[in-house]
Amino acid sequence: MTTHEIDRRGFLRGAVATSALLIAARSSPSRTFAAALEAQRHFAPVKVARNRVIRTLVGLRPYRPEGFLIEAERLGQKLLLHNYGHGGAGVTLSWGTSSLAVDLARDFVQTRRTRSTNRRFAVLGCGVIGLSTARLLHQRFQDGAGTVTIYAKDLPPYTTSNISGALWYPTSSFDPQQVSANFSDQFRLACQISNRAFQELVDPDYGVRWTDTLELIRNEASLERELFGGAQLYPQTEVHRDPERYFGFPYARRFSTMMIEPHVYLRALLRDFYIAGGKIVVREFRSRQEIARLPEPVIFNCTGLGSRALFDDQKLIPVRGQLEVLLPQPEVDYCYISGSGYMFPRRDGIILGGTFDRDDWSLQPNPQQTTEILEGHTEIMKQSGDQ
Ligand SMILES: Cc1cc2nc3c(=O)[nH]c(=O)nc-3n(C[C@H](O)[C@H](O)[C@H](O)COP(=O)(O)OP(=O)(O)OC[C@H]3O[C@@H](n4cnc5c(N)ncnc54)[C@H](O)[C@@H]3O)c2cc1C
């Protein structure tokens, strides 16, 4: 078959499908064109195969069963603000918790407004939390006199944030049995602030886009659970009972959320930080005393899992995650999340997750987990009807 023939056939197939849609929309006045289009929605199957794996990633989620910590404390004359422990949702929550942490500094900064030294900020950590905090400091306090310096041991692309999936989906960040009512309020607020902030960044330049997402469900009771952070954050949520279409699962909750390409996104934040006059110092801290000697009077701690050793937070533990990345498939334009794993289509590859190993510090890929992840997703794709 020549290329010309392929193009012609492709065009004819497209034309026939479009005519069918137009007829369907016209023949039933109650049925909108959008609904007819929706009925044609095709979920292209993911080609799960060992020889399509381009890399295996391992990262440690900074998890606190009680949830992330947003707290201010005095460090001698200085103000130290903690913003860490986001578990499996640090990218998702980043603008929200950073906004709450920056709010805590407002009084300290404003009460000594006349002294420009109080507008010198240190941010420890250059993952998604440190970068978002630094950007907010620029936006809220920089008036010519202020400076923001990030101090970090590792910079993108060598942070946990670069390993992230990263779907906008605030899950796996706390144990519901162990959180306070105050935390739950803070969490919802952080979700709302962050969701709104990411909407402003939907742009290929930031690697943020809206995506159709399927939560594949076997147990009807799971449908009762509200989507994390509040239903209003997920436009177009619908429940489908159509196993043939939804990979053999009896129920599928379908909604729109945002997909973030971590490498593109973190690079864009770094660029924005530099453009606004930010400075980065590569440095590892080993104690509070070292931190107290920094020249800046206001210090934000965004060191993620590093806070365990640095501030002796024994509640903070790693939850190890392993991801398999397959060759990109541009035709895969949806995400799915199921009990046995998740799939996020990114420009740099199809992300297959994921494992959740509590208190496991190993950064080595586990070949047994590679096999299990590939088998789990192969099983889901067997039901796609296209294979
Ligand atoms: C497999 C996997 C999948 C994930 N998927 C998602 C997802 O889909 N959606 C989502 O929202 N989140 C996801 N996450 C979670 C997300 O990646 C984390 O919550 C987030 O990256 C935490 O960001 P952070 O800035 O706190 O930490 P990090 O990215 O680890 O940054 C910490 C920074 O602090 C520095 N630092 C640490 N200790 C010191 C020290 N002593 N001195 C100086 N600097 C120090 C580090 O060098 C680094 O710069 C996933 C995580 C993993 C592992």
The ligand as a Gaussian input file, in Angstrom:
#p B3LYP/6-31G(d) Opt

LIG

0 1
 C        6.816000       7.372000      41.935000
 C        6.191000       8.672000      42.350000
 C        5.055000       9.131000      41.718000
 C        4.463000      10.334000      42.118000
 N        3.350000      10.773000      41.449000
 C        2.787000      11.964000      41.810000
 C        1.652000      12.460000      41.103000
 O        1.145000      11.835000      40.163000
 N        1.132000      13.657000      41.495000
 C        1.675000      14.389000      42.514000
 O        1.171000      15.458000      42.821000
 N        2.751000      13.926000      43.199000
 C        3.305000      12.739000      42.889000
 N        4.390000      12.268000      43.580000
 C        4.823000      12.960000      44.813000
 C        5.738000      14.123000      44.563000
 O        6.767000      13.767000      43.693000
 C        6.330000      14.602000      45.904000
 O        5.311000      14.804000      46.851000
 C        7.059000      15.926000      45.695000
 O        8.046000      15.754000      44.708000
 C        7.706000      16.444000      46.959000
 O        8.338000      17.651000      46.601000
 P        9.404000      18.364000      47.524000
 O        9.777000      19.618000      46.841000
 O        8.874000      18.409000      48.915000
 O       10.618000      17.339000      47.591000
 P       11.837000      17.090000      46.595000
 O       11.421000      17.109000      45.186000
 O       12.497000      15.849000      47.112000
 O       12.796000      18.319000      46.840000
 C       13.505000      18.456000      48.051000
 C       14.620000      19.450000      47.855000
 O       15.285000      19.628000      49.118000
 C       16.681000      19.415000      48.975000
 N       17.223000      18.914000      50.231000
 C       16.821000      17.855000      50.969000
 N       17.577000      17.726000      52.066000
 C       18.493000      18.742000      52.020000
 C       19.547000      19.150000      52.877000
 N       19.831000      18.481000      53.990000
 N       20.284000      20.236000      52.519000
 C       20.002000      20.917000      51.382000
 N       19.013000      20.567000      50.543000
 C       18.265000      19.500000      50.859000
 C       16.773000      18.430000      47.823000
 O       18.082000      18.424000      47.285000
 C       15.705000      19.000000      46.894000
 O       16.223000      20.097000      46.180000
 C        5.024000      11.083000      43.181000
 C        6.195000      10.645000      43.791000
 C        6.780000       9.454000      43.392000
 C        8.044000       9.003000      44.054000

